[in-house]
């Protein structure tokens, strides 16, 4: 006999929740074959599992996306920026930030989230974007996506003179077309503003005033407002790039994972393969207390909820500039190519840290160590700008023959040991 596909839960068109459920109620359990429900058997002392909250039950909050593996580092950074009041929850691919539980009214929570948005966009080095969650619901088809967009009063966010764009990301969504889901959100925004004002906004896919992000999994759909605009790794100083650029957020994550915070006890930093200078510039801004977002603009500056926060935004930037200081530790950087060293020097000038970095064009294998201790961190070009035919092996062999290596050059392949600078895969 044919196998029946699993049935999806029936969803209420009013609340977006599976029918028969409400806030704080668990889904109904199917009856057993005898028509009675059997209580679950649990061992003594084992805690009850906590069910995942449905999308319709999620409170308004911020979501900071980040690279995989950086979530806990980002959560620590958020707590350092905002203090202990807000609720910070690390999850796969990002961190959620909710207003403090001590705030009772919706207006207080909204004001707190506005303040958090300003601070996180200005100060976060690890987040890729700061997203404001405006709506969520359980969905079955595209009409539910349209209903999700109509839950929001968009006249609180933009006017018909603003422009918008909708980006869609999905994980196991059952919809046939993600582009059509994005169009339904766009239709919902335009219809809402047309009913309220008689006009509708236009679409701008390059530089929108309002950027929306729709995320869907197999059950929930969540709608966010992008308060950052351009991704936060774009600090505003990079103009010259090489063949293998490194994102600033990834460079900051490498430094954070190493525990390097630019303090005197952390020691100097050396990047002998600096390329366009991403790692040394990021490190120099850290040791000089320069806010990563001080040189760029953000999407929230054009949105209506933040118009009354312009004075607070100016004070935050003024305080960030006032805390800048001379470098607390030296930063050394260089590259084998004069072209890349020149790129890195010009990028450092635009970033305001040229005085904090000692650039030198030299081969990384022949450059003398500039200090007796510190942190060595670099992003190898992986064949983009260097010879991939064993130049590192030849260089180490020449140094051993010339007496530059006190231990001499050894062939450790038979012993299962890796040569310096060479990774042995088994």
N, C-alpha and C positions, 0 to 999 in steps of 0.2 A: 504494500500500500504506500502511497506517496507520503512523504514526510512534510508536515505542516511547518511553515516558517514561524519563528517566534513572533508573538504579537507584541507590538509596541503599546505602551500605556495610553489610554484615552486621556486627552488633554482638554482642560476647560478653556474655552476661548476667552473667558473673562479674566482668569487669573494666570493662565499659562502653566498651571500645575496639573499633574495627573488627577483625573476625576476621582472623587471620594477621599481626597487628601486635603489637608489644610496646613497652615503653619504649625509646626511642632507635632504633626501627626505622621506616623510611619505608614508606608504603603500597606494595604491589606494583604494578608497572607492567603495564598490559595488553600482551599479546603482539601482535606485528605479524601481518600476514596470512600471512607465511611461517613463523610459529611461533617466531621468534627475537626477542629484544629488541634494539632499536637503541639504542646509547648516545647520550645527548643531545649535540648539537653546541654548543659554547660558544666564544666568541672568547677569545683569549689575554688574560690579565690580568683577566678579569671574575670576581668572587667568586661562589661558589656561593650560591644563595638559601637562606635559612633558613626551613624550614617552620614554620607556626604550630603551637604546642603544642596537643595535644588537651586537652579538658577533664579527662579522667581523669589527665593527666600534670601538672596544675597543683598546685604546693605550697600549703600553707596560708598565707594572706596576708590583708592588709587591702585593702579597696578604698574609696577616697574618691570619691564622686560629686560632680560640679560642673556648672555651666552650660557650655554649648558655648562654646568659645573661651577658657576660663579654665584649661585643663589645664596649660599650662606655668607659669602664675603659681602654680597650686596646687602643682605639683611643687617649685618654688623655695621656697614656704612650708613644705612638708613637710621639705625638707632643712634649712631654717633651724631648725625646731622639734626635729627628731630628730638632727641632726648628719649626718656623712658615713658612718656605719656601715651603716644599712639600705639596701636596694636599692629605689630609687624609679623607677617606670616610668610615664610619662605615656601615656595611650591616649585613644581617643575617649570623651568623656563623663566622664573621671575619672582617678584616679591609683592605681596598685597599689603597695603597700608590703610588701616581703618582709623577713624577718629577715636580719641580717648573715650573709654567707657564712662568716664565721669561726666561727659557732656550729655545733657538730657535732650535738649530741643534740636530740631532739624536745622534751625538757623545757626546754632552754635557748631554743630558738626560740619555744616557747609563752610562756615568761616574758617574752621580749623583745616579743612581739606584745601581751601584756597591758599592758606599760609604754607601748608606742606608742599603744595605744587610749586610755589615760588622757590622755596628753599631747595627742593630736590632737583629741579631743573638747573639751578645755579651751582649747586655743590656736588652733585653726584658724578663720580668718575666711572662707575661701573655699569650704570643703567644705560640701556639703549634708547628707551623712551619712557615718558611718564604719561600714563593713560588714566583718564577719569571714567569710571564705570557709571553709565547713565541709565542702563536698562538691561534686563535679563529675563528670560523665560524659557520654558520647555517648548520645543517646536516639533511639528510633524512635516510641514510643507512650507512653500514660499509665502502663503498667506499669513502664517504665524510670524514670519520674519517681518512682513509689513506691519502686523500688529505690534511687534516689538518696537519698531520705529515710531509708531504713533503713540506710544506710552509717554514720550518726552514732549514737553512744551518747548519747542525749538526757538520760539521768540525770546526765551530767556538766554539763549546762547548767541544767536546771530540775527541779523536783519536781512531783508531781501537783497540788499546791496552787497552782502557778503557772498563768497564763493565756497563750494564744498567739494570734497572728494571722499569716496568710500573705498576702503581696502578690506579684503576678505581673507581670512586665514581659517583653515579647517583641519580637523583631526578626526577622521572616521565619520565625516558627515555623510548622510544618506541622500542628500539632494543631488540632482543630476547636474546642475549648473551653479557654480559659485558666483559667476558673473551675474546671473539673474538674481541671486540673493542680494548682491550689492545694489543692483538696480531697484529692488524693492525697498531697501533702506533709503535710497535717494528719493524714490517716489514718496515715501512716508514723510520725509523732511519737507519736500516741496509742497505736498498737499497740506501739511499742517500750517506752514507759513502762508499759503495762499488763502486758507480759510480764516486765518487770524488777521492778515494784513491786506489781502487782495493781490499780493504779488508773490513771486517765487524766486529763490536764489538761482544763480547759474553754477555750472560745474567748471572747475579748473583743476585739471589733473596734474599740473606742474607746481603751482604755488597757491594752494587753496587757503582760505581764511579758516575754514573748519575742516579738519581732517577727522574722519570717522573710521574706526576699526571694528569690524564684525568678526567675532570668533565663534566658531561652531564645532561642537563635538557630536557624538552620536545621539545626544539627547538635549543638551542645553545650547542656547544661543545667547551670547553676551555682546553688548554694544558699548564701545568706548569712544570718548573724545580724546584725540591726540593733542595734549597740551604742549608738546615739544616742537612740533613742526618737523624740521630736519632732524635726523637721528643725532643723538647726543654725542656720538663719537666725532662729529664735525664740530670742533672747538672754535673754529673761526680763524685759525692761523695757517692752516695748511694750504699752500698753493703749488709748491713743487713736490712732486712725488717720483718715486723710482718704479722699477719693474715689479717689485714684490712688496707693496706697502702693507703696513700693519695698522689695524684700527687702534685708535687711542684708548678705547674702552678695554681692548684686550691687553694693551701694554700696561694699563693701570691694574688690571686683574693679575697680571704676572707679578707686578710689584707688591700687590696686596697679599698674594699667595706666599711670597717670600718673606712677608712681615716687614718689608722696608717702608718706612714712613718718613724718611728724610731727616731723622733726628741724628744728633751727634753720635749717639750710641749705635746707630745703624751702620755707620761707616760710609766711606765714599762709594760711588757706583761707576763701573766701567762697562761701556758698550763698544767693543772693537769692530762691530759690523753694523753701524748705526743706520745705514741707508739714508732715508730722508729725515732721520732724527726723532722718530716717534718715541722710543723708550727714553732717551736722555732728556727730551723736552718735557715729557710727562713727569719724569723724576725731578727735573729742575723746578717745575711748577709746584710739585708737592713740597719740596724742601723750602721753597720761597712763599708758601701759603697762598698761592694764587688760585682763585676759584676757577674751575674748568670752564664754566659758562659765562665768564665775565666779558668775553669779547664777541658774543653772538646774540642774536635775537631769537625769540620763541613764539610759538603759535598762540599761546594764551594771552599775549599782549594785544591781540586783535579780537578777543572774545568778550562778550558782554559781562559775564560774571566777574571778570577781573578788572573792569574799568575803575571800580572804587578801590582797588588794591594798588593802583599805580604809585601812590605815595609810599606805601609799604615796600613796594618793589624797588623804588629808588633808594630807600634807606638800607635795604639789604645789600644792594650793589655798592653803596657808599661804605658800609661796614666791611664788605669783602675787600675793597681796595685799601681800606685803612689798616687791615691786619697783615698786608703783604710785608715781607721782611727780606733782608739779604739772605743768600743761601747759607744754610747751616752746615752743609757738607759739600765737598767738591764733587763735580760730575765730570767724568772723562768719556769722550766719545771720538769715534773716527771711522774711516772706511778706506778700503784700498783704492777706491776710485775718487779722483779729484772732483768729478761731477757730482757725486753723491754727497761728499763733504760740503760742497758749495750749497747744494739744496738744503742740507741740514742746517747750515749756518743761517741761511736766509729765513728758514722756517722758525728758527730760534729767535731771530730778531723780531718777527711778527708776533711771536708768543710772549715776548717781553722777558726772555731768560737767556739772551745771548751772553750776558756777563756771568752767568752761573755755570756755563759749560765750556770745557777746554777741548776744542776740536783739533784733531790731528789726522792728516792723511797718511796712512801707513798700513802695511800688511799686518793683519791681526796675529799672524804666527811669528812675526819678527819684531813687533812693537814691545819695548820694555814695559814691565809692569809699573804704573805710575805711583803706586802706594804699596805699603806692606800688608794691608788688610782692607777688606771691603767686600762689595757684592759685584760679581761678574754676571751680567745678564745681557743676552743678545738674541736676535732672531736671525738664524742663518738664512742666506738667500736661497738655499735648496736648488742650486743649479740655475737660477735665473740670471745671476750676475757673476758667478764663479765657475771655474772649471769643475766638471763632475767626474773627471777621469783619474782621480786619485791625487790631486795636487796637495791635499793635506797630508797624505801618507808620504809623498816625496819630500815635503818640507820638513816633516819630523825626522825623516831619515837623514837629511842633510844636516840638521842641527845636531843629531847624535854623532855623525861622523866628525863634525867640527868641534866636538866637545861641549856644545851648548847644552846638552842634556846630560846631567851627571849620571843618570841611570843607564844611558846608552839607548840604542834602538833595539827593541826586541820584537820578534815575531811571535805573538801570543795566540795565533789562531788555533794551534794544536792544543793549547792549554785552556781554550774557551774564554780567554780574556780579551777585552777590547783595547785597541790602541787609543791613545789620546785623540779626541776629536772624531773617532770613527765608531759607529754603532754596529755591533755584531748581532744579527738577527738569527735566532735558532728556530 
